[in-house]
Amino acid sequence: MKIEGKKDIAAERLRGRAAVDAVYVPRINAAMGPKFALYIVKGMDSSRFGGEDEALEIEKNYRTMIDRLATIESERQALQARIDAATTAAEIDAIIASI
């Protein structure tokens, strides 16, 4: 007689989500950089930080940074959704391996 153990899928999902975050949080932090808060403030009210040309450059850089972060976050959320939809530990392991 073969005895098979069954893994707790809720615990496996938590493990999978933690593995995704372990990969994506450093990517998010790197994309934000050390002056993220300053860039956000400047982007929100660029006209207060220089002339018209400088304001346009600030807004362009702000949008580029936000788009880059949104892309990374979308990828992270998609992987977590796949983990949440997985029904076996093997599926979760395959998702983690694909990162």
Sequence and secondary structure as in RCSB ss.txt:
>XXXX:A:sequence
MKIEGKKDIAAERLRGRAAVDAVYVPRINAAMGPKFALYIVKGMDSSRFGGEDEALEIEKNYRTMIDRLATIESE
RQALQARIDAATTAAEIDAIIASI
>XXXX:A:secstr
        HHHHHHHHHHHHHHHHHHHHHHHH TTHHHHHHHHHTGGGSS HHHHHHHHHHHHHHHHHHHHHHHH
HHHHHHHHHH  SHHHHHHHHHT 
